[in-house]
């Protein structure tokens, strides 16, 4: 129930913010809000860049898999081994 209340509070807050923004005429304030939203998007979207060496390793693994697709293991088998080894 607490999660439901938080969602309802969030929805109300969003609606209030939207209504308030409709009345804003200050370009500096709008720019500040825009910057905050752009920053939020930038930090919330993971950005992964692989090195050339990592790309080569992945390419080789993909080629190995294509050459012998039955050589891999199922995810459930891998999870089971990890749980047994690390207790997770």
C-alpha positions in Angstrom: 0.0 0.0 0.0 2.9 2.3 0.7 4.1 2.0 -2.9 0.7 2.8 -4.2 0.6 5.9 -2.0 4.0 7.0 -3.3 2.9 6.5 -6.9 -0.2 8.6 -6.2 1.9 11.3 -4.6 4.3 11.3 -7.5 1.4 11.6 -10.0 0.0 14.5 -8.1 3.4 16.2 -7.9 3.9 15.7 -11.6 0.5 17.2 -12.4 1.2 20.2 -10.1 4.6 20.8 -11.7 3.1 20.7 -15.2 0.4 23.2 -14.2 3.0 25.5 -12.6 5.2 25.3 -15.7 2.3 26.4 -17.9 2.5 29.8 -16.1 6.2 30.3 -16.2 7.4 33.1 -18.5 11.0 33.5 -17.2 13.4 32.2 -19.9 16.2 31.7 -17.4 14.0 29.6 -15.2 12.9 27.5 -18.2 16.5 27.1 -19.2 17.4 25.9 -15.7 14.6 23.3 -15.8 15.7 22.2 -19.2 19.3 21.8 -18.1 18.2 19.8 -15.1 16.1 17.4 -17.2 18.9 17.0 -19.8 21.3 16.3 -17.0 18.9 13.7 -15.5 18.6 12.0 -18.9 22.3 12.0 -19.4 23.1 10.4 -16.0 20.2 7.9 -16.1 21.0 6.5 -19.5 23.9 4.1 -19.2 26.7 4.9 -21.6 29.0 2.0 -22.4 31.9 2.3 -24.7 34.0 -0.8 -25.4 37.6 -0.8 -26.2 38.7 -2.3 -29.5 40.2 -5.2 -27.6 36.8 -5.9 -25.9 35.0 -5.6 -29.3 37.5 -8.1 -30.8 36.9 -10.5 -27.9 33.1 -10.3 -28.4 33.4 -10.7 -32.1 35.5 -13.9 -31.6 33.1 -15.3 -29.0 30.2 -14.7 -31.5 32.1 -16.5 -34.2 32.9 -19.4 -31.9 29.2 -19.6 -31.0 28.1 -19.5 -34.6 30.6 -22.3 -35.4 29.4 -24.5 -32.5 26.1 -23.2 -31.0 25.7 -26.3 -28.8 29.0 -25.7 -27.0 27.5 -23.1 -24.6 25.6 -23.6 -21.4 22.1 -22.6 -20.4 21.6 -19.6 -18.2 19.9 -21.8 -15.5 23.1 -24.0 -15.4 25.3 -21.0 -15.1 23.1 -19.6 -12.3 23.1 -22.9 -10.5 26.9 -23.0 -10.6 27.2 -19.4 -9.3 24.8 -20.1 -6.5 26.7 -23.2 -5.5 30.1 -21.4 -5.7 29.2 -18.0 -4.2 26.0 -18.6 -2.4 24.0 -16.0 -4.3 
